[in-house]
């Protein structure tokens, strides 16, 4: 029981905070005369009460937690937050069951962006704001976690991003606090700039704020069923592209840039690879689309730039149903959904640095084949990669595709057709949002899926968001035997 | 030019042998009064002539080749053999163009089993025998290569199968000869036993011999459009299952078993994993099928046992159109197509040992996460795995899926629908045979695909068969710069 006390304490603090955040959409509903404010008040009361109870009953925790506690803390915090954040959906006038509410909440906090709700345009503003807030909180939550906690947990090669060489797991929390404050300030700043830009480009104040929150978090929830396509504005799309990209780069590098060291930002090989990948894909799909649908290149480029950025970064906004562009576009979108952005950003997926590490290992492999007696080392950002990191990244790739296959198989057992099953599994585990095909594609919704499929996908989203290992390690007997 | 002389010499010997083998189906056609014997005579003449010319003009080669020559030799030998083996198809009364002939020949020699020909039941016997012969020769070719050459080339983790610790690349050919003789004797023995068994089970002499050749080679070419399903005989299916499995185990272990050391065969962890995987999958799909189609368990088990064995081992025979079993079955078949059998067998795919290596790395990863200061090593067959091997296997996985994605994208660019494109790419690179869907599924044929798609798939089959690196290394600038 002693093991869980700090975990319960932190969960208590987290839930209390979440409860307070619930008041924001409640106040908006109240101000706009929408009866839904009662829903938020009720949810906030329950959440704050549970949070406060947990916090008070476990008070007196010293600040040091063990490595195992850090794993458990991470998983349980997200689960608890998702469960309570689902309450406003469950209580609301939309009449969602708890399954749908949980799915929507998980999709929000993991910044996935898959939605159950059809009829966003007429949904109460409080709920729309709540969805945006969830993604926004999820986005900052994951950055803080990726920077401060995952490198210590040595999850899937994240150890190369350790901020200093000493890896004492005892100091996780104090360090997290330090970094978190700067990052949060930065994140709030970006969000404000993005919202102002959206406003200038013609969005209403409400749309600008909610979309800014879901853009910087690369989440992808919109307040309209037609997503970003409904605005049909080049300037809005451009702003969106810029801030999806901002959300996909390593946030620590921004901190350095602000302190005057801009070099690391544009010299970082992960950043360079990200831009190279993005540019290549945008150009390729623009060409393909132009050839297929006989539109002009500028038009094709616009569609391609927006939708490729949206899928590659795992945001999930759509301006077009790219299923109509042809099979090549659909398959490309399916493949790039797994790539994601940079480590230490709000994006999910495998992430660029893992491809770099594997690619470096591959190069060395080929060199060794040609010169069997030569000595070669894989490098990342001009530094030797430890063999442990290669092994770690390789395990991550393997586990990722194993989980993806298991999820796809599970979904197909529940009766989903091949394309819906594969793409739903992919979009969940890579935290993207839309799938492929008529049902879950960019023009569809996840509402028609059976309940069991929604639970499976929720599990997939959590796994993907917490970098698989963080969750799965707790299912190994060794974890509890110590 | 000096670089190519031994390569040309060995290609000469190889083509001369191939030309002589062409006389076999020619004689069969002649004996059965089929005019196609002229086709084989013409093809044999051309092939033997070219082979002899290459051999004589490059005579005087000492026996030692360098590592780089070994790479070039491997790739060029397969390409040359496939090209000349295509001649009988191109010249034949079936009127196949060279593209179709090359595809069929590649599918034969790589033991893939995808076919262009519709109307096998009425095709001339010489051609049917030629198809079977190609798979049979391809099967033994790949075993010899996997045992004697690939471990020296350090391709994708194959170095753990080095037969002795000294890895002097100078001695590749003499060693290959030694091992090849024993393996060839064994292979011929298995084929004879298999043919006799098929004969006793009711096949005609011709069917028994051709099917024995394509069973032991895990190739999958049949002499009937209905594949193995046409015989509708449990005993034939059982014999087929046994010999597909025989073809999927490491042939070196048979050699040891014959010399009295049976232990290594059943204690080998790769063999154990293979059987465990096979049994689990057969059982699972039988249960699923029973539930879906309301047939009896024994009937479902029969279908499942045969078709799962056929796809897992990359053979590609079918007794059932498993597309009709439901989405789960289709997705499972798609996933297991990538697994394959053991290293040093006639199977293709990723192969069991690579999954074991990655899985071992994954276990160590998780242990390290829980005990960051513990010391753990991944193990294969109770021996420590060198970090290089893990990296090598990881690179292989990555390259495999990169090639698969590139192939699927290429095929989709040529207009194939999503399922046809994905499954054709998979079936080519894993050397399986049938794909999924109405066109290329177990009940279809590859004939309707555009020519460019057939060339792409041929490239995929060669890549998959030669373990990717062997071919791709020659496309790196470093290979030619030495």
Interface residues (C-beta under 8 A of the other chain):
Chain A: X67 X68 X71 X153 X154 X155 X167 X169 X288 X326 X327 X328 X330 X331 X332 X335 X358 X359 X361 X362 X364 X365 X366 X367 X368 X369 X370 X371 X372 X378 X387 X388 X390 X391 X392 X393 X394 X395 X397 X398 X399 X401 X405 X408 X409 X412 X413 X415 X416 X417 X418 X419 X421 X422 X436 X469 X472 X473 X476 X478 X479 X482
Chain B: X67 X68 X71 X153 X154 X155 X167 X169 X288 X326 X327 X328 X330 X331 X332 X335 X358 X359 X361 X362 X364 X365 X366 X367 X368 X369 X370 X371 X372 X378 X387 X388 X390 X391 X392 X393 X394 X395 X397 X398 X399 X401 X405 X408 X409 X412 X413 X415 X416 X417 X418 X419 X421 X422 X436 X469 X472 X473 X476 X478 X479 X482
